[in-house]
């Protein structure tokens, strides 16, 4: 079992977790870590350990919250539960160009 990188202790709150299907997420080219994610009713975000502290992340992406989608559309049909991963991977691809 791989030991957790100690930078997470100082750069992220404990409610940020490793994403499901971790192997499908790209690593940050600067810190060389895959992001941590936080998904809840009114938000979804992902970040790596680059930045100043646990409040200020250099590389962070957000996806449309599920409740915002439901309010706009009246239901769950068409909700992209993989949007956060797609946005993160696209962001990393742009960073590495």
N, C-alpha and C positions, 0 to 999 in steps of 0.2 A: 504494500500500500504506500502510495506516494505521500510524503509529509507535506502539510499545507505550508504555503509560502508565508513567512512571518509578516510580510508587508500588508496582508489583508487585515491584520489586527488593528493597524493604525489608519488604514485607508478606506474602511468600509464598516457600516453598521452591521450588526449580527443578523438583521432581517434580510439582508442581501444573501442569496444562496447560489450555489453552483447551478447552472441551468441544466434542464433535462437535455438529453442527447448532446452532452458536452462536446463530443467529437465533431459535431456539425457547426460549431462556433469557431470563428477565426481568432487567433491570438493577436493581441496588440503588438505592433512592431517595436514599440518602445520598451514596455515592461516585460514583453514576451509571455503574458498571461492571458488566459481566456477570461471573459468578464464574469462578474457576479450579477445576478438579476433580482429584481424585486417586483413581484406582480401582486396587485391588490385591486379592490373594486374600482377605484378611481385613478389608477395609474399603472404603468409598466415602465421600468427603466433598467438599463444595464450600464455598467462602467467597469473600468480596469483600475489598477492602482496608481496610474499616472495622475498627478495633481498635487495639491498642497496638503490636503488633509481629508478626513472623512466627509467633509462638507463641500469641498471644492474639487471636482474631478475634471481633469483635462480632456478625457475622452469619455463621453457619456451620450447615450441615445435614449430616446423615449418613443413609446408606441401608444396608439390610441387606447385609452382605457375602455374596458368592456362596458361599463355603465354609460359612458358617453356615446358609444356605438348604439347601444340599445335605445337610449333616449332619442337619438337622431333617426333611427330606422324602424323603431317599434318592435324589434326582435333581435335574435341572434343570427339569423340567416345572413351569411356573407361575412361574418366576423372572422378575421384572420388571426388565429391564435399563434401563428408563427411570425407575425409582423415584427416583433422585437428582434428576433434572431436575424431576419432578413435585413433589417435596418442596420444592425450592428455589423454584419458581414459586409454590407455595401459601404458603410462608413470606413471600415478597415481597408477595403480595396481602394477607396479613394485616397486614404492616407499613404498607401504604399506606392502610389503611381509616381 
